[in-house]
Amino acid sequence: MPLIPEEPQIHESVPGPRATPAAGRTAPTPRPVPGPGPRPAPKRPGVPGPSRSSATAPSQRTPRDAAVNAPAAEAAAASRPAAPAVSDAATTSASATPQIQLIPAAADGALDAADEAVDLLLDSGRAPGEILVLTTGDPHPWAAHELSFGEASYWAQHDAGDDVFYALAAAERAKGRPVVVVAVNGGADEAVSAALPTAMARAGVLLIICGDPQRINAVISTSV
């Protein structure tokens, strides 16, 4: 009997509007890209590293050989042109602009989209302390809950820097982190216009914005 091809699995997409796919084709699910960042490769078990006794190890030199070759090495180093120094300002400007990703979502679904983005970032290997979540409208439920115990304990968790932190975009005490997720879940246009450049300045390598694409693009084109 003929084989029936296995149906592809369709994962649930981030909340928000999405384009209607053509007939017979499945629309791709928008997923946040974890972005650049340190990703040390795990060491393979049983492979401690290169052996010092390998054939490529440099041969040992006697003190006599070192004494004879020292003047020649010094002369070669003196004749070699010095490499141009790279200024700190140039290095900083090269890495000052983070990667920006937009996740389409309605205002009432921006928090859910931000939470899903955080889950994907953690699954990709990001440490919780590297992620800051900002909201332009109502505070995130976690922030509202923690603020009920007082601002001192709330900001103490921020200063500890060992977990994901949620704050209002207008909060001046929120410090930058490698990854910043912004949920455009409300707020006036002026507040959103001020929040996005501030979020970009706080993001080290990746800025994820969850909200209405038309509104966000209009703000980015004029403010960022």
Buried (B, 14 or more C-beta within 10 A) or exposed (E): EEEEEEEEEEEEBBBBEEEEEEEEEEEEEBBBEBBEBEEEEEEEEEEEEEEEEEEEEEEEEEEEEEEEEEEEEEEEEEEEEEEEEEEEEEEEEEEEEBBBBBBBBBBEBBBBBBBBBBEBBBEEEBBEBBBBBBBBBBBBEBBEEBBEEEEEEBBEBBEEBEEBBBBBBBBEEBEBBBBBBBBBBBBEEEBBBBBBEBBBEBBBBBBBBBBBBEEBEBBBEEBB
